[in-house]
Amino acid sequence: MSLWNYDILSMFKQSRIGNNVIGFDDLKRERNQVYKGEECHCWIANKDKKEYLMLNKDIENLPIRIKKTKTIMDGHNIYHFIEAYSKIGFVPEKCCTFRELVNEFFDVKHSNNAHFTLFKILALASYITRINVRLCSNIEFGKDGTFLTLNYLTNRVAVFDKPRTVAKLEYGVINDVLVINELIPKTEEERRNIHEFLLPLGSFTPQYQKKSRASYSYGTKDVYDVSNLSVVLCYNTLNEFAEVDKQYYFDNVFGKPVLERYMPFLFKGRIDVEQFIAKENYSEDMDEKLLGIARTIQWYKQNYATELKPYRIDLSRLNISGRQKKSFAHITDFLNLYSNDEHEFRNLVNDLLECYYAYMRMIKGNNLVSDYNKEGLR
């Protein structure tokens, strides 16, 4: 039984969330709309061949179930203004331990289970707490699939592929996780704008003020609560870039202020893509299994700190920036939850640190780990 085919996940989402639901992916563009004699900043959402208008201040509550709408005629256009809605989500319930959750979540055949397990721990940590990281791997490692699957189970993960403008990225900050794939700005204006977008989010600021022109054209300076937002930057290894494109590699495009806000890790291995070819019929057992995983994720989002074991680790000797160290400290909490004992915990910490050092060796183009003050945390 394979739970992780996108067709199965889509059927789970449809069966558990149902109709009349607006999610982040349904948002299309902004516009002003006069409503009850007042000009309002709204979003247009396309759903089931209808165009809905939703107040900008309400999009942070997505996904929502529509309860009441009012029809608005605007020339040849017909809009359905959302007047009343209810928030939706999965009821928190602990159906398994955190270790079992990691092992069961996106449980697919992989050539490097050790690295893939660490990657899944990082993905779950990004939703449950706040971290800012760069996750690098060879192609077909499973970067996209892991976060897209997490979104099916939480409805709070935004995944953008090769974005070139800040305007596209900015409305992603209403989620709990913002995943940006292959961020490759090719002009100085693109680089500068994205640099200014990444800086405040990488500093763990609790609020983000929208900077794109669209915000000002609607007479607003929108401020979003990003106190629970993780930013995850995903891209392929340097040797998978053509020589002519290596100048656009993340470390070659962005300066030290951005690099030091997002801790990098290098993972290796491949998903067996053939496991997704066979068609599966949706079953009650699949539904219950996915529901248990979704509810457990929500339970740990609210309660993970109550299950931390009394392990201690000294990060003072770790030669990385303060903001990277803050993300890493948060990640170690989830290595703590996953581990069976303190010995395994320390091994997991060192294994993840080795992924960091491997990234630095890739960027430097050599194997001189002494350049990075590598010391095991035992």
N, C-alpha and C positions, 0 to 999 in steps of 0.2 A: 504494500500500500504506500503510494507516494503522495504526500500531502502538498508538495512544493511546486507542482505544476501551476502556472499562472491561471489556467482555466479553473482549477480546483479552488485556488485562493479567491478568484473573482466570484465564484458561486458561494463561497463562505461569506464573503462581504455582503453579497446581495441577500442571502438568506437571513443574516443577522442584523443588517442595517435597514434593508428594505428600500421602498420607493420614497419619493418626495424628499430626497436628501441632497443637500448642496455641500460639496467638499471643496478643498483647496484647488484640486485639478479642474474644477468647473469654472473658476474665475477666468475671465477673458480680458477685460479692460476697464478703465475708470471713466466716469463721466459725472457731470453735475446734473441734478434732477430737482425740479421744484416739487416739493411735497408738503401739503398742508400750508401753502403760502410761503414756505421757506426753502431756500436753495440748499440742497444737501449734496455732499460728496459721497458718491455711490460706486459700487462695482457691478458690472454686468456679468452674470453667470449663465452659461448655456446648459440646459438640462432637458432631456427628452423633447427636443425640438422647440423648447420655449426659452425666452430670454427673461431672466429674473433680475431685479434690482435689489441690491442689498447695501445697507448703510456701511460706510467704511469702518465706523467704530465697532461694528458687529463681526467683522471678519475674523477677529481673534478668537471667536467662539466656534469656528468651524471644526468639524462638520456639524451641520444642523439639520433638523427635520422641519420642513415647512408646515406651519399650522394654518396660516391665514395670509392671503395676498389681496392686493387691490390692482385692478387692471388700469394701466395708464397708456393713453394713446399719444404718440408723438409723431405726427406726420403719417408716414406709411408703416411706422414701427409700433409694435405692441409689446409693452413690458408688463411684467407681473411683479409689483413692488411687495417685498416680503414685510408684512406688518407684524407677524407673530411667528415665533419658532421655538423649538426646544433643542437643547444640546443633547448629543448622543455619545455613547461610548460604552465600554465594557465594564461591568461591575467588578471591582477588585476582589479576587479570591485566590488564596494560595492553594494551588492544586499540586504543586511539587516543590522540591528544593531548588535553589538557584543553580546548583550543579546540574540537576536534571533538566531545568529550563534551558540552559545553554546547550546541553547535549541533544535535546529534542528540537530546539528551534533550528529551522533550516537544516535539518539532518540529511545532508546529501553526500554522495560519494565524492571524495576529494583525495588528491594525491599527497597532500601534506596536512594531515589532521591536526598536528600540533599547532601549525600556524593558523589554520582555519578556525580552530577553537579560540585562540587568542583574538582573532579578528571578530568572531561572534561576541566575545565578551566585551570588546570595545564598542561594537554596534549597540548592544543592549545598554552599556554604560552611558552612551551618548543620549539615549532616550530617558533613562532613569535619573541621571544627574546632568551636570553641565561640564563638557570638556571641549577643547578646541584642538583638533589633530589633523595631520596629513597622513593619509593611508596610501601607500604606494605598493604596486605589485606588478607582476607580469600579466598579460592578457589572459582572460578566462579563469582568473583566480576566484571570482565570485563577488567582487565588490558591489556592483550594481544589484545583483540578485539578492544579496543579504539585506540591503537597505530597502529595496522595493518590497521584499517580503515583510520586513518590519513595519512598513507603512500599511500593508493589508491588515495587520494585527493591531495597529494603534490609530491609524488615520491622522497621524501627526508628524509624518516625515515627508519633506519635500526633496525631490531629487531633480537637479537641473543638469543637463548635458551640454557641455561646451557653451556656456553663456558668454555673451560678448558685451552686455550692457548691465549697468547697475539697476536700471528700472525693472528688468526682469527678475533680478535677484531680490530686490527689496521686499516684494510682497511675500517672499518665502520666509521672512523672519517671524511671521505669525505662528509658525509651527514650533515643535519642540526640537526637531533636528532639521538642519539645512545641509543637504549633501550637494556638493558642487563637483561635478565630474569634468576632468580635462579642462581646467581653467587656463586658457591660452590667449591672453590679449595680444594682439598683433600691431596695435598702434599705441603711440604714447598717450593719447587721450583715454583709450580703453584701459591701459595699465594704471594711469593715475586715478581714474574713477574707481576701479575695483580695489586699488590700494587703499583709498579713503573709505571704502566700504568694509574691508577686512580689518582695518586697524582698530576701530572701537569695539567690534564684536570679539576680536581676539584678546581684548584687554579685560574681558569679563564685566563690561559695563552693564548695569541693570536696565538701561533704556537705550533705544536707538532712534535717532531723529532722521526721518526720511530725507534724502538729499536729492533725489531725482527731479528732473524738471516737471514731471507730471504732477508732483505734489504741489509745487508752487503755482502751476497753471490752474489748479483748483482752489487757490487761495488758502491752502492749508500748510502747516508744518507738522505733519503727523509724527507723533512720538509713540513708539511701540515698546511694550514691556518685553525685554529679551532676557530676563533674569534666569529663565529656564532653558534658554536656547543653546544647543551645541552646534558648532560649525565643523563639518567634516569635509575636507578637501581630498578628493580621490583622483589618482592619475597613474599612468603606467610607468615602468622603469625607464631610465634614461636611454638604455641601449635599444629600446623599442621605438625611439624617435629617429627619424631620418636626420642625417648630419645637418641638412639645411634648416631643420626645425629645432635643433637643440638650443639655439639661441632663445627660443620661447619657453624653454623648460622652467618650471616654477621657480627654482632657486636662481636662475639666471635673469628672471624678469623682475622679481620682487626683492626689495632690500631687507636689511637686517631687522628693521622694526616689525615687518610682517612675519619674516621667517621665525623670529624668536617668540612669536605669539602662538604658533601652531607646531606642536611637537610632531616630528615625522617618524614613521615606522615603515620598514620594508618587509613585505611578505612574499613567500614563494609557494608555488603549487598551482594545480589546475582542478577545476570541477570537471567531472565526467558528464559532458553535455548530453550524451546518449540516453541518460536516465530520464530525460524529460520528453523523449520522443513518444513513448507509449501513451495512449489515451486512457484516462481513468474515469470511472463513473463516480459521481459525488455520492457519498454514503453518510448515514447517520453517525457511524464511527468516526469518519473524517471530521464531521461537523463538531462532534463533542471533543475530539482531540485538539482541534484548532481553537475552540472556545476556551478550553482549559489553559492553553498556552497564552492566549490573549488576556485572560483574566489574571493569570499569574504575573505577567509583565506589569499590569496595572497595580497589583498588590505590592510588588517590589518597588515600583515608583514611589509609593507612599510609605513603605515600611522597611526599606533595605537596611537602614542604619541600625534597626533593632536586632539584626542577625549578624552583625560584624563580630568576628572573633577577636580576642584580646592579643592579636599579633602586633608587634612593633617593628618598624623598619626605619633606619636612619637614612634620609635622602640628602643630608647636608653635604656629603662628599660628591654628590652627583653634579657634574659640571655642565649644567644647562641653565637656561634663563629662568627667572622667577615664575613667569607665566607658564612656560612649559612644565616647570616643576609642579605648579598648581594642578594642571591637567593630569599629570602623571600620578600625583598623590590621590586624586579622585579615582583614577583607573585602578590603583592598587586596592581600593576598597572592594572592587568586584573580583579581583584575583583572590582576595581574602574570602569572599563569599563562595567562590567556586572551589577553593582548596579543601582537601580532606584534613590536612594538618599543617603545622607551621613550616615543616620541611618542604612540602609541596608548594606552599605559598611563596617561599623565598625562591624556589626554582622557577616558578612562573614569573615572578618579578624579573629575575635575571634573563629568562628567555625573551621577555618583552623588551628589556633593555638591549639585548643582542639584536633585535629587529631595528632598534634605533641606531645602534652602532653600524649595522649593515647598511642602513640608508646613508649615513655619513661617509662610509667607505665608498659607496657608489658615487656620491657627489665629488669626493676628493680624487677618485680614480685610483685608489691604492688600498693596501691591506694594513696600513700602519695604524692599528687601533690605539696606539699610545698617544696619537694626536688628540684623542677625545677623552683622555683621562679615564679610560675604561677600568672600572673596579667592580667586582661582583659584590652584591649587597647580601651578605650571608648573615 
